[in-house]
Amino acid sequence: MKIIVLGAGAGGGFPQWNAASANNRLAFVRDPGCPPATQCSLAVSSNGDDWLLLNASPDIRQQIIATPELHPRVTPRSSPIKAIILTGADIDAITGLLSLRERQPFTLWATNYVLNVIRENSIFNVLDRDLVRFHSIQPGQDFEPLPGLICQALPSPGKPPLYLEASQGIEPVDGSSIGVKLTSAQDKSLTFMPSCSEITLDILKALEGTDVLFFDGTLCVDEEMVRTGEGQKTARRMGHISMDQSIARLHDINVGERYFIHINNTNPTLNRSSPERKIIESAGWRIAEDGMRIDV
């Protein structure tokens, strides 16, 4: 299984367009200690030719250009991107679909909740439904998004997207947030869970034995944004669990490589020389960065 980190950042990326903190300023001037991050997405392949995207970020065009494996190969138009799995309906997970509107066939997998959000917003009608095939992810049923890759959907406690809070509230809704576990024909596994507000016993069981884990790393500590003066919401209120809590909760499970992903611009671990980064790494975790390539 081949894995490419297309984007490691949370909504808004890093640097965020209007953020002037010390780390954001360093990222704006391309300081090597604070490498920029586009919004969260992975590309996965079992054969190196056909690719599956995990989420379609607003930065998808930039990410494709930066990734030779995803460039078109056959004239006049083509793409090695054959399928996309959406783990939620947040703006940073679905907006990239609008950039894939040029009549290119692919399959789109999501829960009924997410598919309904897309169907109910007419802007997504730019996707030609004769070419872009919608498939529903059913709880408890494995599916094959690409030959050689079996996917299991994992319940991931979260909340409706910010733009739906006024009508749906902030409590968890079935299907609004999932993780995915991909297993190759060689029995190698990748788990991608970019949004999780609570690590349940079911999640611990599902993560056990995975070879590569990409887990919600939005904030370093629960009150990070409050402490920096950049917001009043805690990680939990935003539908995420903080890094320090995840490290403690996942300490004893058997996992191969561990990466934090979906990292907010306020998170001090984005600075490679920060004390927080060293603490994360000493606990056996790595910070995902754009362009990382992993073979498992």
C-alpha positions in Angstrom: 0.0 0.0 0.0 1.3 3.4 -1.0 0.3 6.5 1.1 0.8 10.1 0.2 0.0 13.0 2.6 -1.6 15.5 0.3 -2.5 17.9 3.1 -1.8 17.8 6.8 -3.5 21.0 8.0 -7.0 21.6 9.5 -9.5 24.0 8.0 -7.8 27.1 6.6 -4.4 25.3 6.3 -1.1 26.7 7.6 -0.5 29.5 7.4 -4.1 30.6 7.7 -4.8 33.5 5.4 -5.6 36.0 8.3 -3.4 34.5 11.1 -0.5 36.5 12.4 0.9 34.4 15.2 4.6 33.8 15.3 4.4 30.4 13.7 2.0 31.6 11.0 4.3 34.5 10.2 7.2 32.0 9.9 5.2 29.8 7.5 4.3 32.8 5.4 7.9 33.5 4.7 8.7 29.8 4.1 10.8 29.3 7.2 12.0 25.6 7.0 11.1 25.2 10.7 7.4 25.9 10.0 6.6 24.2 6.7 3.2 25.2 5.2 0.4 22.7 5.2 -2.6 22.5 2.9 -5.9 21.1 4.2 -6.2 17.5 5.2 -6.3 14.7 2.7 -4.5 11.4 1.9 -4.0 9.6 -1.4 -3.8 5.8 -1.2 -3.0 3.1 -3.8 -2.5 -0.6 -3.9 -0.8 -0.7 -7.2 0.7 2.8 -7.7 -1.5 3.5 -10.7 -5.0 3.9 -9.4 -5.5 6.2 -6.5 -8.1 6.7 -3.8 -8.4 10.1 -2.0 -9.5 10.3 1.6 -11.4 13.6 1.7 -11.5 16.3 -1.0 -10.0 19.4 0.5 -10.4 23.0 -0.9 -6.7 22.7 -1.8 -7.2 19.7 -4.1 -6.0 21.4 -7.3 -2.8 22.6 -5.6 -2.3 19.1 -4.1 -2.7 17.3 -7.4 -0.2 19.7 -9.1 2.3 19.0 -6.3 1.9 15.2 -6.6 3.2 13.6 -9.8 1.4 10.4 -9.1 -1.9 12.2 -9.5 -1.1 13.9 -12.8 -3.2 13.0 -15.9 -1.4 10.6 -18.2 -3.7 9.9 -21.2 -4.8 12.6 -23.7 -7.0 14.5 -24.0 -8.2 14.1 -20.4 -7.7 11.5 -17.7 -6.9 11.1 -14.0 -5.4 8.3 -11.9 -7.9 9.4 -9.2 -10.5 6.7 -9.3 -12.4 7.0 -6.0 -12.9 9.4 -3.0 -14.0 8.6 0.5 -15.4 11.4 2.6 -15.2 11.1 6.4 -17.5 14.0 7.1 -19.3 17.0 5.5 -17.0 19.8 6.9 -16.0 22.4 4.3 -12.4 21.2 4.5 -13.5 17.7 3.6 -15.9 18.2 0.7 -15.2 21.6 -1.0 -12.6 20.1 -3.3 -15.3 18.2 -5.1 -16.2 21.4 -6.9 -12.7 21.4 -8.5 -13.4 17.9 -9.9 -16.3 19.0 -12.1 -14.7 18.6 -15.5 -16.6 15.4 -16.5 -14.1 12.9 -15.1 -15.5 9.6 -13.8 -14.8 8.5 -10.2 -16.7 6.9 -7.4 -17.7 8.9 -4.3 -18.2 7.0 -1.0 -19.8 8.6 2.0 -22.4 8.0 4.7 -26.0 8.7 3.9 -25.7 11.8 6.2 -22.8 13.2 4.1 -24.4 12.3 0.7 -27.6 14.0 1.7 -25.7 17.2 2.6 -24.2 17.1 -0.9 -27.4 16.3 -2.6 -29.3 19.1 -0.8 -26.8 21.8 -1.9 -27.3 22.5 -5.5 -23.8 23.8 -6.1 -22.7 20.2 -6.1 -24.8 19.6 -9.2 -21.7 20.6 -11.2 -20.7 17.0 -10.7 -22.1 15.0 -13.6 -24.0 12.2 -11.9 -23.7 10.0 -15.0 -19.9 10.0 -14.4 -19.5 10.6 -10.6 -21.2 7.6 -9.0 -22.4 8.1 -5.4 -22.1 5.0 -3.1 -23.4 4.9 0.5 -21.2 3.6 3.3 -23.3 1.3 5.4 -22.5 0.7 9.1 -20.9 -2.6 9.6 -20.4 -3.4 5.9 -17.0 -3.5 4.4 -16.6 -2.3 0.8 -13.9 -2.2 -1.9 -13.4 1.4 -3.1 -10.5 0.2 -5.4 -9.4 -3.3 -6.3 -7.0 -4.5 -3.7 -8.2 -2.2 -1.0 -10.9 -3.2 1.5 -12.4 -0.4 3.6 -14.1 -0.6 7.0 -15.9 2.5 8.3 -15.3 3.3 11.9 -17.7 5.3 14.1 -15.9 8.4 15.2 -17.7 10.7 17.7 -18.1 14.1 16.3 -20.7 16.7 15.5 -22.5 18.3 12.5 -20.4 20.7 10.4 -20.2 24.3 11.7 -22.5 25.5 8.9 -25.2 23.1 10.1 -25.0 23.8 13.8 -27.8 26.3 13.7 -30.3 23.7 12.4 -28.8 20.5 13.8 -27.1 21.5 17.0 -23.7 20.3 18.3 -24.5 16.8 19.6 -23.2 13.8 17.6 -25.3 12.7 14.7 -25.1 9.3 13.1 -22.9 9.4 10.0 -21.7 13.0 10.5 -18.2 11.8 11.3 -16.4 8.5 10.6 -12.9 7.1 10.4 -11.8 4.6 7.8 -9.5 1.5 8.0 -8.1 0.3 4.7 -6.6 -3.1 4.4 -4.5 -4.3 1.4 -4.3 -7.7 -0.2 -1.0 -8.1 1.7 -2.9 -7.6 5.0 -1.3 -4.2 5.6 -3.6 -1.6 7.1 -4.0 2.2 7.3 -6.4 4.0 9.6 -7.5 7.6 8.9 -9.5 9.4 11.6 -9.1 13.2 11.2 -12.0 14.1 13.4 -12.7 12.5 16.8 -14.1 14.0 20.0 -13.8 10.9 22.1 -11.7 7.7 22.0 -14.2 5.0 22.9 -13.6 1.3 23.6 -14.8 0.5 20.1 -12.2 2.8 18.6 -9.5 1.3 20.7 -10.5 -2.1 19.5 -10.6 -0.9 15.8 -7.2 0.7 16.0 -5.5 -2.3 17.5 -2.9 -3.7 15.1 -3.1 -1.1 12.4 0.2 -0.6 10.6 -0.2 3.2 9.9 -2.4 5.5 11.9 -3.3 9.1 11.0 -5.3 10.5 13.9 -7.0 13.8 14.8 -4.3 16.3 15.8 -6.3 19.5 15.5 -5.2 21.1 18.8 -2.3 20.2 21.1 -4.3 20.9 24.3 -8.1 21.3 24.8 -8.0 25.0 25.6 -5.3 26.0 23.1 -7.4 28.6 21.2 -8.7 30.1 24.4 -5.1 30.4 25.8 -3.8 32.0 22.6 -6.7 34.5 22.4 -7.7 33.2 18.9 -11.1 31.7 19.9 -13.4 30.7 22.7 -14.0 27.1 21.6 -12.2 24.1 23.2 -11.1 21.2 21.1 -14.0 19.2 22.4 -16.5 21.9 21.5 -15.1 21.8 18.0 -15.6 18.1 17.8 -12.0 17.1 18.4 -9.9 15.5 21.1 -6.6 17.2 22.0 -3.2 15.6 21.3 -2.3 15.2 24.9 -5.5 13.3 25.7 -5.0 11.1 22.6 -1.4 10.2 23.5 -2.6 9.1 27.0 -5.6 7.2 25.7 -3.8 5.4 22.9 -0.6 4.7 24.8 -1.1 1.0 25.3 -2.6 -0.1 21.9 -0.5 -2.0 19.4 0.0 0.4 16.4 2.8 0.7 13.9 3.6 4.2 12.8 1.6 7.0 14.5 0.9 10.4 12.9 -1.2 13.3 14.0 -3.0 15.0 11.0 -5.6 17.8 10.5 -3.5 20.2 12.5 -4.8 23.6 13.2 -2.7 26.7 12.5 -2.7 27.5 16.3 -1.0 24.2 17.2 2.6 24.8 18.4 3.7 21.3 17.1 3.7 22.8 13.6 7.0 24.4 14.6 9.6 21.6 14.2 11.7 23.1 17.0 9.0 23.7 19.6 9.0 22.0 23.0 5.5 20.7 22.3 6.8 19.0 19.1 9.6 17.3 21.0 7.1 16.0 23.6 4.9 14.6 20.9 7.8 12.9 19.2 9.2 11.5 22.5 5.8 9.8 23.0 6.3 7.9 19.7 4.1 10.1 17.4 5.0 12.1 14.3 3.5 15.3 12.9 2.2 14.6 9.4 3.5 17.0 6.7 2.5 17.7 3.1 4.3 15.4 0.7 5.1 12.6 3.1 5.2 9.2 1.3 4.8 5.9 3.1 5.0 2.4 1.8 3.5 -0.4 4.0 
